[in-house]
Amino acid sequence: MEEVVKAYDLQFPDYLAGYEVETESKGYLVGVRVVTSEATYELTVYDVARLVEEVADEVESDGSFAVANLMVVPRVTRVDIARAVERRSRSGFAGLMPRVEV
């Protein structure tokens, strides 16, 4: 049965305001938060082209690539990110790791 998280707050980093075009052209955004009553998830968002570049560069230089809570979208825009988060909410954010407060 599909679990749906109905109430969540999607928060974009403050520095995004006014830099949406630059962020979309860079193809990545860190610090996106999804807050539910049960957990907070911090997302790193990439578009496909930038992800391929990043993975190749990291594997070549470091031998591996790992990013927690990676979300890949067609374009790194508020709209595309919001759509992806809404779809992910239908599964109760399955596959994402909640932020651990230390």
C-alpha positions in Angstrom: 0.0 0.0 0.0 1.3 3.5 -0.9 2.0 5.7 2.0 1.4 9.4 1.4 3.0 12.1 3.4 0.4 14.9 3.1 2.0 17.6 5.1 5.5 18.6 4.4 7.4 21.9 4.0 9.7 22.3 1.1 12.5 24.8 1.9 15.0 26.2 -0.5 18.3 27.7 0.6 18.1 31.4 1.2 21.0 32.0 -1.2 18.8 30.7 -4.1 16.6 33.9 -4.2 17.7 35.9 -7.2 20.1 33.2 -8.4 17.6 30.7 -9.9 18.9 31.1 -13.5 22.5 30.6 -12.4 21.6 27.6 -10.3 19.7 26.0 -13.2 22.7 26.5 -15.5 25.1 25.0 -13.0 22.9 22.0 -12.7 23.0 21.4 -9.0 21.7 22.7 -5.7 22.6 21.7 -2.2 20.7 22.5 1.0 17.1 21.8 -0.1 15.1 20.7 2.9 11.9 18.7 3.3 10.4 19.0 6.7 7.7 16.6 7.9 6.2 16.0 11.3 8.5 12.9 11.6 11.7 14.0 10.0 13.8 16.5 8.1 15.6 15.5 4.9 18.4 17.5 3.4 18.6 17.0 -0.4 21.3 17.5 -2.9 19.7 18.0 -6.3 21.4 17.5 -9.7 20.2 17.5 -13.3 21.3 14.5 -15.3 24.0 16.1 -17.4 25.7 17.7 -14.3 25.4 14.4 -12.4 27.2 12.5 -15.1 30.0 15.1 -15.1 30.3 15.1 -11.3 30.4 11.3 -11.0 33.0 11.0 -13.7 35.2 13.7 -12.1 34.9 12.3 -8.6 35.5 8.7 -9.6 38.6 9.7 -11.6 40.0 11.8 -8.8 38.9 10.0 -5.7 37.9 6.5 -6.9 34.3 6.7 -5.8 31.2 8.9 -5.7 28.7 9.1 -2.9 26.0 11.6 -2.0 23.3 11.1 0.6 19.8 12.0 -0.4 20.6 12.6 -4.0 17.7 13.7 -6.1 18.0 13.9 -9.9 15.6 16.1 -11.8 15.2 17.2 -15.4 16.2 20.8 -14.6 17.3 22.3 -11.3 14.4 24.7 -10.9 12.0 25.2 -8.0 9.2 23.8 -10.1 11.0 20.6 -11.1 12.3 20.1 -7.5 8.8 20.6 -6.0 7.3 18.1 -8.5 10.0 15.5 -7.6 9.5 16.0 -3.9 5.7 15.7 -4.2 6.2 12.4 -6.1 8.6 11.2 -3.4 6.1 12.1 -0.7 3.7 9.5 -2.2 6.1 6.8 -0.9 6.6 8.5 2.5 10.0 9.7 1.3 11.2 6.1 1.0 14.9 5.9 0.1 15.8 9.1 1.8 17.7 9.3 5.1 16.4 11.7 7.7 18.8 14.4 9.0 20.4 13.3 12.3 20.7 16.0 14.9 23.9 15.8 16.8 
